[in-house]
Amino acid sequence: MTAPKEMKEEFPILKRNVHGKQLIYLDSSATTQKPQQVLDALRHFYTTSNANVHRVVHTLGEEATALYEQTRKKVADFVRASTEEIVFTRGTTDSINMLACMLESSVQPDDEVMISAMEHHSNLIPWQQLCKRRNAKLVVVGMNQEYEIDPADLKAKLSEKTKIVSFVHVSHVLGVINPVRELIKIIRNKNKEARIVVDGAQAVAHLAVDVKSIDCDFYVFSAHKMYGPTGVGVLYGKKALLDKLEPASFGGGMITSVSFEKSTWLDSPHKFEPGTPNIADVIAFGTAIDFMQRDDVKKAQEQEKDLIKLAHAELSKLSSVTILGPKDCSKRSGLIAFTVKDLHPHDVATGLDQYGVAVRAGHHCAMPLHKKLGIDASTRMSFAVYNTKEDVKTTLEALKKTIAALKK
């Protein structure tokens, strides 16, 4: 069994120093670092099997296709879906934009698209722009006292005009785990025709996700937030729905026949993947999933909860610090965002960087949420399987020194 300190050794970048200090990386909600086996997978593909996928009979192409489709199977198994329901995209943002394009025809003037008050801009702007194009209304659901999406407000605002509901599984600012099953049951009971999208970008690296149990229509996430490469995303969709949707983009690789008069498409998921895909990174993503399936990595995921509790408890002792999100750490996953009285979050993050600690500061692509909270920005520390209690303790000591220095 790999201990947390030993697991750090599997991530080459964590060996480096920053400003003469050992790097402590607490920005995994933005992107996770990559274990050596993922880096090796990229190199191995390019040096042994590099070729385009599908529509090929030579050995390299068959090998590349097999590896690419193996990853699709790994992803499907990871979220309890079937391979026909897994579409590879460029990331969560790309997946949501694709859905907004493909679902647009179902939205008529005066219809409604519903989101929550805590959404990332990537799960707000595509729907906002869809509503603008279709002369529809964007409806925003509020939060309850636990900072969850408010089930009562959701129920009150749902109507027969609601065509699409899209919300986040885990908030990238509040860290709150939304009660997705409860929310979806409310939607199904009130409006069976509404299409339900769940943004799982912050959930998949920390929680066991079962899309069938959740009963969403679509679930989207990114490889780079789960120890895989950048530039790869996943769009899960129920097969019956994917089969009915028209593709959002077109080209080679997704057709069965083409004439100057008309074209016809392959079955799902391939009809949604035109052109040459991000082959090497998808294959390396498969290796990242293998990494996440290891028993010691799953144990490290459980230990993240202890890190959150420790960080929350220590931050709570600082009178100048205000923690965003739920006080009950059992309702949290992956991160803690906070503000320091009279200090700008960028200054706090810059100060921590001088101690080798990497955190994120700003509005985190959630300006409306920060405005609702009455602040412009926040500082966020986020955790992954390579973090330890020593990381948290060192960071808190660095934070105390930073606050003292900035308030002189």
C-alpha positions, 0 to 999 in steps of 0.5 A: 500500500502506497503511503501519501508521502510515497505517492508524491514520488509518482508525480515528477513535478512535485520534486521541484522547488519554488522560490527555494522551497519544496513545492506544495501543490494545492491547485488541483481543482484547476488541474491535477498533476500527472503521475509518471505512468501517464507521462510514460503512456504519452511517450510510449504511444508516440514511439510505438503505435502513432497512427490515425484511428478508425478506417484503417487496416495497417498494424499501427492504425489498428493498434492505435484504434484498439488503445483509443477504444479501450479508453472509451471502455475504461471511461464507461466502466468508471461512471457505470455507463455503456461505451455507446454513451461516451463521447470524447470532447476537448473538455467539460467546457466543450461538452457543455457547448456541444450540448447547448448547440445540439439541444437548442432546437428544443427551446422555443421563445418563452421557454426556460433553461434553468441553472444554479447560482453557483455555476462555473461560467462554462455552465452559465454562458453557453445556456445564457447565449442559447436563451439569447438566440432563442428568446428564452429565459434563463432561470437561476435557482438559489442556495439553501443555508448549507450552500447546496442548490435549494431543492425547494427553490428548484421545485418552485421554479420548475414549470412546463416551460423548463426545457433544460436544467444544468447544474454542478455536482460539486461546486468549484468555489464552495466545495459543496456536494450537491444532492444530485439524486434528490434534485433530479427526482424533483425535476423528473416528478415536475417535468418529465420532458426536461433534459438534465445536464450535470457538470461533474468536473469537480466530482469525478476525481473525488467521488464514486460517480454512477450516472445510471443511479444519478439518472441524469440525461448528460454528465460532463467532465475533463481528463485533466482534473483526474490525473490525465492530460489536458485537451480531453473531455467526456460527454456522457449521454443516455443512448436513446437521447444521443441517437436522436441528437444531430451532431454539433460539428461535421467532417471526416470520420463520423459519416456512413455516406456523403454525396453533394446532396446529403450525408448520413452519420455513424451511430453514437458515439462516433457521429459526435467525433468528426476529424482526427481526435486527440488520440495520444491524450485519450490513450494516456487518459486511459492510463490515468483511469487505471491509476485512479482504480488502484486500491492505494489511490482510492484510499488516498481519495478517502484521506482527502476528507481528513485533509479538508477537515484539518484545513477547515479546522485550522483556518477556522482558528484565524479570526481574519479568515472567512471560509466559503461554503458549508461548515459541515465538512461531510458536505464538502469535496476537494477544496476550501475557498476563503477570504482574509479581511482587508487583504486581496486574494491575489496578495494572499496567493502571491505571499503563499507562493513565496513559501512554495505553496501553489493556490488559486486566487480570483473569481474562479470563473464564478463572478455571479456567485462571488457577487452573490456572496458579497465579495469580488474574489477568494483564495482557494486551496484544493486537494488531490491524492498526492497531498499530505497532512504535512502539506496542510500544516506547512500551508497554514503556517505560511498563511499565518506568516503571509497575513502578518507580513501583509498587515504590517 
